[in-house]
Amino acid sequence: MQTLIFLQAAGNAGMIQMLFFAAIILVFWLFIIRPQAKRQKEQNAFANSLEKGQEVVTASGMLGRINKIEAEIVTLEIGTKSFVRITRSAISKDLTEQVYGKEMKKGPVETND
């Protein structure tokens, strides 16, 4: 007949490991997940507030003035009579603020009446 012997660790060791694991998750959330969620929320608010005539910078570094907004497609004027169509999410809030400052200047709005 076989006898099985189970060894058990001290009572507090398991609780200390659980607290340590919880502390790691808390630090991960505080320093990585929360700031990233905040930046994403700011980027989405910026993308939804875009207006015609606003000068912006795309995520790839292209500078232009918004000429037309059609749902998720934004037409940028990147030079005289040169237009590029991009998605709204391709416009970077951080790069736009870095190049144009917090006030994000607007150029003259041309109308085709």
C-alpha positions in Angstrom: 0.0 0.0 0.0 1.3 3.5 -0.9 1.2 6.4 1.5 0.9 9.9 0.1 2.4 12.8 2.0 1.3 16.3 1.1 3.5 19.1 2.2 1.9 22.4 2.9 3.7 25.8 3.0 3.3 28.2 5.9 -0.1 29.8 6.1 1.0 33.4 5.3 3.3 32.6 2.3 0.3 32.2 -0.1 -1.3 35.4 1.1 2.0 37.4 0.6 2.3 36.0 -2.9 -1.3 37.0 -3.7 -0.6 40.5 -2.4 2.6 40.8 -4.4 0.8 39.7 -7.6 -2.0 42.2 -6.9 0.6 44.9 -6.4 2.2 44.1 -9.8 -1.2 44.3 -11.5 -2.0 47.6 -9.8 1.4 49.1 -10.9 0.9 47.9 -14.5 -2.5 49.5 -14.6 -1.4 52.8 -13.1 1.7 53.3 -15.3 0.7 51.6 -18.6 -3.1 51.0 -19.2 -4.5 54.2 -17.6 -2.3 56.7 -19.3 -2.7 55.0 -22.7 -6.5 55.0 -22.3 -6.4 58.7 -21.5 -4.3 59.5 -24.5 -6.6 57.5 -26.7 -9.6 59.4 -25.4 -7.9 62.7 -26.1 -7.0 61.6 -29.6 -10.6 60.6 -30.3 -12.0 63.9 -29.0 -9.4 65.7 -31.2 -10.4 63.7 -34.3 -14.1 64.5 -33.7 -13.4 68.2 -33.3 -11.7 68.7 -36.6 -13.0 71.6 -38.7 -12.6 72.9 -42.2 -9.6 75.3 -42.5 -7.7 73.8 -39.6 -4.0 73.1 -40.2 -3.0 69.6 -39.0 -0.2 67.0 -39.2 -0.8 63.4 -40.1 0.7 60.5 -38.2 3.2 60.1 -41.1 4.3 63.7 -40.8 2.4 65.3 -43.7 1.3 68.9 -43.0 -1.9 70.3 -44.6 -5.0 72.3 -44.2 -8.4 70.5 -44.0 -10.4 71.3 -47.1 -13.3 68.9 -46.7 -14.6 66.4 -44.1 -16.9 63.5 -45.2 -17.6 61.2 -42.3 -14.3 59.4 -41.7 -12.5 60.7 -44.8 -10.7 64.1 -44.6 -9.4 65.9 -47.6 -6.2 67.8 -46.9 -4.7 70.6 -49.1 -1.0 69.9 -48.9 0.0 72.5 -51.5 -1.5 74.8 -54.1 -4.3 72.7 -55.8 -2.7 69.5 -54.3 -5.2 67.4 -52.3 -4.8 64.2 -50.3 -7.6 62.1 -48.9 -6.9 60.4 -45.6 -8.9 58.8 -42.7 -9.8 61.0 -39.8 -7.8 58.7 -37.4 -4.6 59.4 -39.4 -4.4 62.9 -38.1 -2.2 63.1 -35.0 -3.1 65.3 -32.1 0.4 65.1 -30.6 2.2 66.1 -33.8 -0.3 68.8 -34.6 0.2 70.4 -31.2 4.0 70.0 -31.5 4.1 71.8 -34.9 1.3 74.4 -34.5 1.1 74.8 -30.7 -1.9 74.3 -28.4 -4.0 76.9 -30.1 -3.9 75.0 -33.5 -4.2 77.9 -35.9 -6.8 78.0 -38.6 -6.2 79.3 -42.1 -8.7 81.2 -44.2 -11.7 79.1 -45.2 -12.3 79.2 -49.0 -15.9 78.7 -50.2 -16.8 77.5 -53.6 -20.1 79.5 -54.0 
